[in-house]
């Protein structure tokens, strides 16, 4: 698995990952993504896409808060690609 920084053109990928992961709990629109990915709170170096064999698996964003040296982790989204929950004793 590779964890890479957000790149230009990842807007739609981010939208798809978050909407697939959160389903009806939270839905983002294209306009909402544009607002989220705009300064002053968004920093591309703090937003990550997880990939395996060049296929996106998830994302997480680190957003700057107005308080100095404070960040907010948002939009942790992971596709249902891991099957190790049964081995860990987690009941579905």
Residue, then its C-alpha position, 0 to 999 in steps of 0.5 A: x500500500x502506498x500513502x501519497x499526497x493529494x494531487x491536482x485532479x484528485x477532487x473527484x477521487x476524494x468525492x467518490x471515496x468519501x461518499x462511498x465510505x460515509x454513504x448516507x451519513x454524510x454526502x459531499x457535493x462537487x461545490x462542497x469539495x471545492x470549498x473544503x479544498x480551498x485555502x486557508x484551511x486546506x493544505x495539499x501536503x496534509x491530505x493523503x490518498x491510500x492506494x494499492x496497485x494504483x487503485x485508491x483505497x481511502x483518504x484522510x485530510x489534515x486541516x489547519x484550524x484558526x488556533x496556532x499549531x492546531x489541526x483537525x483530522x477529517x474525512x477518514x474514508x476507507x473502502x471495504x477492502x480489508x478482510x482481517x476483521x474476522x481474524x481479529x475476533x470482530x463479529x459482523 
